[in-house]
Amino acid sequence: MQAVLSVLGFLAAPLVQAVDSQAYNWKNLKIGGGGGFVPNIIFNKGVALNADDLWTPLLDWAIVVQSDYWGVAALATDPVEPNGLYMAVGLYINYWDPNPGHILISDNYGSSFTEVQLPFKIGGNMPGRGMGERLAIDPDNNILFFGVRSGNGLWKSSDKDKTWSKVSSLPNTGTPFLTHRIVRDTTVTRSV
């Protein structure tokens, strides 16, 4: 049996073609005087948002009264329109923070944003903030999904983030769930 497998492997060897590797030149990127951490790197097919080897701050325009915008809980790029960028922002979900969460929307790679207030708080500076991206865009129908960590479930916007509704088709477990990451299952054609 081992001899037969060896012969089959020898005969199949010419059918296998090596893939050329691409050379990469990795370098450090200066991020300026900011603090915090970078839990994820967000990619968008065929687009390099930062091609000048410099960090481009996206929220330096937010003034002190918008300090909740400094807590970015999730970020997504639009897979269909690469210039589209979405950020779920808010610092705390505690009772003492009166500020609701917002989704910041850009159609110019983050040069400017439109702000949409959400009906719940977002904890961009709360425990679990670095556990994965909770904001995703379905490339088939441009529905924006946001998995809210504070027990508020899964929300969606079908009109480019103007209005939001809770996805009621998910069962209520009775306890707050922790959304780690939203991924798309390409084998399922049904929508929520």
trRosetta pair geometry for C-beta under 8 A, 3 or more apart (Angstrom, degrees):
i j d omega theta_ij theta_ji phi_ij phi_ji
1 4 5.7 -53 -152 32 34 112
1 5 6.5 31 153 -15 66 105
2 5 5.8 -54 -149 38 34 110
2 6 6.3 37 152 -22 65 105
3 6 5.6 -53 -148 34 32 114
3 7 6.5 32 154 -18 65 104
4 7 5.8 -55 -150 36 31 110
4 8 6.4 30 152 -17 65 106
5 8 5.6 -53 -144 38 33 111
5 9 6.2 35 155 -20 65 106
6 9 5.7 -55 -148 37 29 112
6 10 6.3 31 153 -21 64 107
7 10 5.6 -54 -148 36 31 113
7 11 6.4 28 154 -17 65 106
8 11 5.8 -56 -146 38 31 109
8 12 6.2 22 158 -14 66 111
9 12 5.9 -61 -142 41 28 106
9 13 6.6 52 154 -49 62 93
10 13 5.8 -32 -156 -4 30 120
11 14 7.8 -54 176 20 37 96
12 15 5.3 -57 -169 32 61 119
12 16 6.9 57 142 -25 82 101
13 16 6.1 -59 -157 28 39 109
27 53 7.1 -10 89 -135 132 116
29 50 7.9 62 -147 124 141 140
29 53 6.4 -147 -119 -165 82 60
29 54 7.6 159 -165 -121 88 13
29 55 6.2 114 151 -60 104 85
30 53 7.9 53 21 148 88 79
30 54 6.6 -25 64 -129 97 61
30 55 6.2 -115 99 -5 57 104
31 34 5.7 -76 140 43 103 110
31 38 8.0 -139 -104 -41 157 132
31 55 4.3 97 -125 -64 52 158
32 55 5.5 -119 -8 67 98 134
32 57 6.9 -38 29 -52 156 114
34 55 7.8 -127 12 141 128 156
34 57 7.3 161 -58 -102 132 112
37 130 6.5 -20 96 -89 127 139
38 41 7.3 44 155 -70 115 70
39 129 7.3 180 -20 118 152 74
39 130 3.4 -173 -97 -148 145 93
39 131 7.7 -29 176 -15 150 21
39 132 7.9 -106 136 -59 125 25
40 75 7.7 -174 79 48 121 106
40 130 7.8 176 -25 -157 84 73
40 132 7.2 91 -69 -133 135 36
40 133 5.9 -126 95 -49 178 99
42 75 5.4 -107 -41 103 156 111
42 76 7.1 -156 -150 -116 140 28
42 77 5.8 141 147 -12 118 106
42 133 7.0 101 -96 -85 104 147
43 77 7.7 -112 108 35 25 137
44 47 4.4 -14 92 50 108 119
44 49 7.3 75 30 -42 119 105
44 77 3.9 -82 -71 112 124 149
44 78 7.6 33 -131 61 132 44
44 79 6.8 -159 -143 -102 85 52
44 82 5.2 134 145 -137 135 91
45 79 6.7 49 15 -147 110 82
45 82 7.6 -115 66 -94 65 116
46 82 6.9 -92 81 -86 93 152
47 77 7.4 -158 70 170 139 150
47 82 4.3 164 -56 -173 148 136
48 51 4.8 85 113 -72 121 94
49 56 7.5 -122 140 43 96 137
49 77 7.8 -135 -56 -100 133 141
49 109 5.8 170 -139 -160 95 108
49 110 7.4 55 -168 13 129 126
50 53 7.7 141 147 -51 95 14
50 54 7.1 -135 -171 68 108 52
50 55 7.3 -4 -148 -119 150 30
50 56 5.6 -157 -106 2 108 112
56 110 7.1 116 121 96 121 132
57 60 4.4 66 119 -33 131 111
58 85 7.8 -115 -142 134 145 150
58 87 7.5 147 122 -42 141 152
58 106 8.0 -101 -159 -33 116 155
58 110 4.5 -63 -124 -174 112 126
58 113 8.0 80 169 -46 96 125
59 62 4.8 -10 177 1 90 120
59 69 5.6 -175 -155 134 126 106
59 70 6.3 163 127 -100 143 56
59 72 7.4 -155 -32 -53 149 115
59 87 8.0 -116 -68 106 117 169
59 89 7.9 142 -110 -110 143 147
59 104 8.0 172 -97 6 101 177
62 66 4.2 -122 -162 103 89 119
62 67 7.0 137 142 -90 113 30
62 69 4.1 -146 -124 75 152 134
62 70 6.3 -165 93 -55 144 77
63 66 5.5 79 53 25 60 100
63 67 8.0 -63 114 -53 40 69
64 67 5.5 -2 -162 -49 44 108
66 69 4.7 4 156 2 96 122
67 70 5.5 -29 -171 7 58 118
67 91 7.1 -3 124 -35 83 139
68 71 6.1 -51 -170 29 52 107
68 89 6.4 117 131 141 77 95
68 90 5.0 -6 174 -130 110 51
68 91 4.9 -115 -130 -4 66 94
68 92 7.9 -99 -122 21 96 70
68 97 7.7 125 -99 -178 117 122
68 99 4.5 -149 -59 129 155 154
68 101 7.8 -141 156 -111 127 44
68 102 7.4 111 108 9 114 108
68 124 8.0 123 -178 31 67 121
69 72 8.0 21 171 -67 53 75
69 89 4.6 25 -135 156 52 151
69 90 8.0 0 -82 -69 34 37
69 102 6.8 -30 -94 56 85 131
69 104 6.9 73 -143 -53 109 135
70 89 7.7 97 25 -161 19 116
70 91 6.9 19 68 -76 82 107
70 124 7.8 177 101 99 48 138
71 89 6.0 124 77 -164 63 71
71 90 5.7 -51 82 99 117 26
71 91 3.6 152 -16 -93 148 57
71 92 7.5 154 -27 -30 174 53
71 122 7.2 168 108 109 111 96
71 123 7.3 -73 155 176 140 29
71 124 2.7 145 154 77 89 118
71 125 4.5 -86 -117 -27 125 91
71 129 7.8 -91 -170 -132 96 144
72 75 6.1 18 169 -54 124 102
72 87 5.3 -55 -135 -167 106 116
72 88 7.2 107 -163 72 60 54
72 89 5.5 -36 -99 -99 56 83
72 124 5.4 117 49 -145 15 139
73 88 4.8 -58 65 101 99 102
73 89 6.8 171 8 -103 83 25
73 90 6.5 -14 -18 48 123 79
73 101 7.7 -37 15 -136 138 127
73 122 4.8 -130 -1 170 147 112
73 123 6.5 89 -96 74 130 44
73 124 3.9 -114 -55 -88 77 79
73 129 6.2 -103 -125 -141 71 90
73 134 6.8 -31 137 42 98 123
73 149 7.4 -136 -170 5 133 123
74 87 7.1 165 88 -154 53 48
74 88 4.2 25 49 34 95 117
74 133 5.3 107 -147 -156 93 65
74 134 4.4 -103 -84 51 145 80
74 135 3.8 140 133 -9 126 105
74 146 6.9 162 65 -136 151 90
75 85 7.3 -15 -168 -172 94 90
75 86 7.0 156 -156 86 47 58
75 87 5.1 -9 -104 -104 78 77
75 88 7.7 -133 -63 21 40 72
75 133 6.7 -78 54 -126 59 111
75 135 6.5 166 55 55 5 131
76 85 7.6 162 86 -156 47 47
76 86 4.7 -8 59 59 91 106
76 133 6.6 122 -76 177 82 128
76 135 4.1 -128 -23 115 117 101
76 136 5.7 -178 -114 -97 143 28
76 137 5.6 147 147 -16 134 95
76 144 7.5 160 73 -142 149 96
77 82 6.8 14 167 -149 115 57
77 84 6.6 125 -169 88 56 69
77 85 5.7 -22 -107 -103 69 68
77 86 7.7 -174 -83 21 22 76
77 137 7.9 -99 99 19 32 129
78 81 4.5 -8 113 62 140 75
78 82 6.5 -145 76 -88 84 19
78 83 7.5 -17 48 62 121 43
78 84 3.0 33 -4 70 135 124
78 85 7.3 -97 -7 -56 87 32
78 86 7.4 95 -54 -15 83 102
78 137 5.4 -29 -120 68 60 170
78 142 7.8 11 -146 -127 110 87
79 82 7.9 11 -148 -83 19 66
79 137 6.1 -174 8 85 89 109
79 139 4.2 -60 84 -86 127 116
80 84 7.8 16 66 25 73 136
80 137 7.7 -115 9 131 94 128
80 139 5.3 148 -49 -147 95 81
80 142 6.6 -69 31 -82 145 92
81 84 4.5 70 92 -14 102 116
81 107 7.3 -21 138 -142 134 86
83 106 7.7 -110 153 126 73 85
83 107 5.7 48 117 175 107 52
83 108 5.8 -7 177 -108 116 26
83 109 5.3 -68 -146 -45 71 75
84 105 7.6 -26 -158 -166 86 83
84 106 7.0 154 -151 87 39 62
84 107 5.7 -10 -95 -113 70 60
84 137 7.7 64 112 -61 132 170
85 105 7.6 150 82 -159 56 39
85 106 4.3 -4 56 57 99 109
85 109 6.4 78 -22 -147 127 25
85 110 4.9 -16 55 -61 162 84
86 103 6.1 -14 -166 -174 97 104
86 104 7.1 152 -157 78 45 55
86 105 5.7 -5 -106 -105 76 67
86 106 7.7 -157 -68 26 37 71
86 135 5.8 -147 106 160 115 139
86 137 7.2 132 11 -53 140 115
86 144 6.4 171 -116 -139 171 134
86 161 6.9 179 -123 -67 121 146
87 103 7.0 155 78 -159 45 54
87 104 4.4 -6 57 52 100 104
87 113 7.7 -43 33 -125 113 141
87 135 7.7 -176 -128 27 23 170
88 101 6.4 5 -175 176 86 125
88 102 7.7 166 -153 88 45 43
88 103 5.7 -26 -97 -101 62 74
88 118 8.0 27 -144 -35 91 150
88 122 5.5 -166 157 -136 97 155
88 124 7.6 175 111 -73 78 108
88 134 7.0 -56 36 79 153 101
88 135 5.3 -180 -17 -62 116 131
88 146 5.8 129 -83 -137 141 128
89 101 6.7 158 82 -160 44 76
89 102 5.2 -18 63 65 95 89
89 103 7.6 149 17 -103 78 24
89 104 5.8 33 -3 -13 126 110
89 122 6.4 123 109 80 19 142
89 124 6.1 -18 -148 -37 49 150
90 93 7.7 70 128 -67 123 70
90 99 6.5 -177 -140 114 94 105
90 100 7.1 -78 -107 141 135 34
90 101 3.7 -77 -31 -106 144 75
90 102 6.5 141 -57 17 91 67
90 118 7.9 -83 -40 42 139 124
90 121 5.6 179 161 -173 148 64
90 122 3.1 121 43 60 123 89
90 123 6.6 -31 104 -52 99 24
90 124 5.6 143 72 -5 49 101
91 97 6.6 -142 78 -144 98 155
91 99 7.4 51 32 69 93 132
91 122 8.0 77 12 92 21 74
91 123 7.1 -3 136 -142 30 44
91 124 5.6 -59 -104 56 35 92
91 125 4.5 -2 -162 14 77 119
91 126 8.0 123 157 -34 48 80
92 96 7.8 -20 118 71 145 79
92 97 4.0 133 78 -10 114 159
92 99 7.9 87 53 53 81 101
92 121 7.0 -32 105 173 48 132
92 123 5.7 28 -140 -120 27 80
92 125 6.1 -39 -65 62 73 101
92 126 6.3 120 -125 -62 55 100
93 97 7.2 -48 -64 58 3 125
93 121 4.3 148 -116 103 69 126
93 122 7.2 -105 -69 129 94 4
93 123 4.2 -56 -15 -60 102 111
93 126 6.0 -6 13 -61 99 154
93 149 7.9 -138 -32 86 152 94
93 150 4.5 -175 -139 -102 158 137
94 97 5.2 86 63 6 83 100
97 121 6.8 108 96 -139 112 141
99 121 7.0 97 93 -121 60 96
100 117 5.4 63 91 -169 131 97
100 118 5.7 -166 159 68 107 68
100 119 7.0 -45 -151 -131 136 13
100 120 6.7 110 -151 80 91 14
100 121 5.9 -114 -134 -84 43 58
101 117 7.8 129 87 -161 45 54
101 118 4.3 -17 80 48 91 129
101 120 6.0 -4 20 92 115 63
101 121 5.4 121 -33 -163 91 25
101 122 3.2 89 -110 -11 128 102
102 115 5.3 -19 -172 -165 136 92
102 116 6.3 143 -161 72 76 45
102 117 5.6 -43 -101 -102 83 46
102 118 6.2 -161 -90 -3 25 90
102 122 7.6 -103 26 16 45 132
103 115 7.8 149 77 -156 46 46
103 116 4.8 -14 58 61 92 104
103 118 6.5 92 -19 -54 87 107
103 144 7.8 93 -159 139 157 149
103 146 7.4 -116 -86 -65 123 151
103 157 7.9 -112 30 -14 170 154
103 161 5.2 -127 102 -156 142 128
104 113 4.2 -9 -175 -170 102 141
104 114 7.3 151 -159 71 54 41
104 115 5.9 -21 -104 -101 71 67
104 116 7.9 -175 -81 23 26 73
105 113 6.2 128 61 -159 38 76
105 114 4.7 -25 63 59 99 94
105 115 7.9 -171 20 -75 79 21
105 116 6.6 39 -10 -5 115 112
105 160 7.3 87 -149 163 154 86
105 161 5.3 176 -68 65 137 154
106 109 6.7 -78 132 63 127 14
106 110 4.8 113 92 -84 173 36
106 111 6.8 138 -161 37 125 54
106 112 6.3 148 -126 79 95 43
106 113 5.0 -55 -69 -94 88 69
106 114 7.6 167 -78 13 41 71
108 111 4.4 -52 111 36 114 111
108 112 6.1 30 50 33 125 83
110 113 7.4 0 -143 -62 51 96
116 161 5.2 178 19 151 161 101
116 162 6.8 -140 -118 -119 139 29
118 122 7.0 73 51 -35 146 107
118 155 7.8 97 -149 111 117 170
118 164 6.3 8 -130 21 81 160
119 164 6.9 -155 10 74 100 120
120 148 6.1 30 97 -150 148 154
120 150 6.7 -175 167 62 121 129
120 152 4.8 33 -139 -100 168 167
121 150 6.3 50 75 -16 88 169
122 148 7.3 -104 -102 -134 77 90
122 150 7.7 -138 -111 -14 33 122
123 126 3.1 -6 163 2 126 133
123 128 8.0 52 99 65 122 97
123 129 6.8 -122 120 -81 82 99
123 149 6.3 -90 45 73 110 123
123 150 6.2 123 -9 -64 116 108
124 129 5.9 82 -168 -135 38 128
125 129 6.6 -2 -106 -62 14 157
126 129 5.9 132 62 -54 56 102
126 149 7.4 179 82 98 130 139
128 131 5.0 -28 -169 -10 72 130
128 149 6.1 165 106 -158 132 147
128 178 6.1 -101 -156 -154 154 125
131 178 7.4 6 87 159 162 113
131 180 5.0 -88 142 -135 110 76
131 181 7.6 -126 130 -44 76 81
132 179 7.9 -120 81 134 110 69
132 180 4.5 58 33 162 140 66
132 181 3.4 -78 162 -67 140 92
133 136 7.1 108 125 -63 108 84
133 181 5.9 50 54 -131 62 79
133 182 6.9 -82 109 34 79 81
134 146 6.1 57 131 -161 92 60
134 147 4.1 -115 -161 58 99 90
134 148 7.4 128 156 -71 141 25
134 149 6.9 -99 -84 -45 166 92
134 179 4.9 91 -125 111 114 124
134 180 7.9 -180 -81 112 89 11
134 181 7.0 -110 -79 -112 54 28
134 182 5.9 87 -152 -15 38 104
135 144 7.2 -8 -168 -175 88 95
135 145 7.2 164 -152 87 41 57
135 146 5.2 -2 -104 -104 75 80
135 147 7.9 -135 -62 23 40 71
135 182 7.1 -174 43 31 5 132
136 144 7.5 163 86 -155 39 52
136 145 5.0 -12 62 59 87 102
136 182 4.0 -132 -6 101 132 123
136 183 7.4 -167 -100 -85 160 19
136 184 6.8 -175 167 -48 139 92
137 142 6.5 -16 -173 -144 104 46
137 143 7.3 160 -154 79 56 40
137 144 5.3 -24 -101 -101 78 69
137 145 7.6 -178 -84 18 28 75
138 141 5.3 1 102 48 119 81
138 142 6.9 -71 72 -7 77 8
138 143 4.6 14 30 51 120 88
138 144 8.0 -135 11 -69 76 26
138 145 7.0 72 -32 -16 94 109
138 184 6.6 137 -115 -109 72 124
138 191 7.8 61 -156 -126 171 105
139 142 7.8 28 -140 -68 24 51
139 184 7.8 -13 11 -97 91 172
141 158 7.6 -29 140 -139 110 88
141 191 7.1 1 23 -110 154 145
142 158 7.9 92 96 -159 80 51
142 160 6.8 -18 155 -75 122 76
143 156 5.5 1 175 -171 109 116
143 157 7.0 163 -161 78 62 46
143 158 5.2 -21 -111 -102 91 66
143 191 7.5 112 9 -160 158 123
144 156 6.6 152 81 -157 51 61
144 157 4.5 -7 57 55 104 99
144 160 7.4 87 -15 -131 124 27
144 161 5.7 2 39 -67 157 85
145 154 6.4 -13 -167 -172 103 101
145 155 7.3 150 -157 83 53 49
145 156 5.1 -22 -100 -100 67 85
145 167 7.9 9 -133 -40 100 136
145 182 5.6 -179 102 -168 121 159
146 154 7.4 156 81 -157 44 55
146 155 4.9 -17 64 64 94 97
146 156 7.5 174 20 -83 70 38
146 157 7.9 34 -3 -6 107 99
146 164 7.7 -31 35 -137 125 128
146 182 8.0 -106 -117 -29 20 152
147 153 7.8 -89 -145 154 61 33
147 154 5.3 -25 -103 -103 69 77
147 155 7.9 179 -84 23 23 70
147 179 3.0 173 142 -157 128 167
147 182 5.4 172 -15 -59 120 109
148 151 7.6 -48 112 55 99 26
148 152 3.9 -28 97 68 142 105
148 153 6.3 21 47 59 103 36
148 154 7.4 -174 13 -90 78 24
148 155 6.1 48 -24 -5 113 111
148 179 6.9 87 48 9 21 133
149 176 7.8 53 159 168 49 115
149 178 5.7 25 -144 -136 86 65
149 179 5.8 -115 -82 36 66 86
150 176 6.5 -67 159 -146 32 137
151 175 7.3 -96 -123 158 111 41
151 176 2.6 -71 -86 -108 100 103
151 177 7.0 116 -114 21 53 48
152 155 7.2 -5 129 -40 106 113
152 166 7.3 -115 167 -110 82 117
152 176 7.9 8 -15 -130 45 97
153 166 5.6 62 82 -158 130 106
153 167 6.6 -148 147 52 115 81
153 170 6.2 164 -157 72 114 134
153 172 7.8 -54 -81 -104 130 74
153 177 7.4 62 -98 40 52 108
154 166 7.3 109 80 -162 50 64
154 167 4.3 -23 93 34 101 126
154 170 5.7 98 27 -10 118 151
154 179 7.3 122 -83 -88 80 139
154 192 7.4 6 113 125 139 154
155 164 5.1 17 172 -178 123 112
155 165 6.8 164 -154 84 78 28
155 166 5.5 -50 -100 -100 76 51
155 167 6.7 -159 -99 -11 20 83
156 164 7.1 156 79 -150 27 69
156 165 6.3 -26 62 63 75 77
156 167 5.6 70 -8 -62 110 100
156 192 7.0 161 -34 97 151 99
157 160 7.0 -79 134 69 116 10
157 161 4.7 72 125 -92 163 40
157 162 7.0 145 -167 37 119 48
157 163 6.3 155 -134 80 90 45
157 164 5.0 -48 -75 -94 94 67
157 165 7.7 135 -88 16 48 69
158 163 8.0 -23 44 72 74 92
159 162 4.6 -52 107 37 113 108
159 163 5.8 37 44 32 125 89
161 164 7.6 5 -147 -64 52 91
167 170 5.4 60 109 -4 103 106
167 192 5.0 21 -150 148 129 123
169 192 5.4 -149 53 -149 131 90
170 192 7.4 22 -44 -151 89 139
173 177 6.1 87 32 -55 138 109
179 182 6.9 3 180 -55 121 85
185 188 4.7 38 104 15 115 110
